[in-house]
Amino acid sequence: MSNKFKWIFLYGGLGWGVPFACIMYVIREIQDKPMAFGSLPAFLITCILGGMFFGAIIFKYVLKNKTSD
C-alpha cells in the first residue's frame, strides 16, 4: 500500500468518515428517523468514501504547504 493511499485512508476514511457516521447515527436515533441510505452499512461505506475524498483534498493541501517551507 502506498504512503499516499495509507494517509488518505487513515486520516480521511477512518479518521473522518467513521466518526461522522457514528455521530450521524446517534443523531438519527435521537430524532427517531430512519438511517440514511436505508441501512447503517451502506451509510458507513458512503461516509468512508466521502472521508477519503476529504482526506485526498487535505493531503494535497498538506503536501503543497510542506514543500513550500
ABEGO torsion letter per residue (X at the ends): XBAAAAAAAAAAAAAAAAAAAAAAAAAAAAAGBBBBGGBAAAAAAAAAAAAAAAAAAAAAAAAAAAAAX
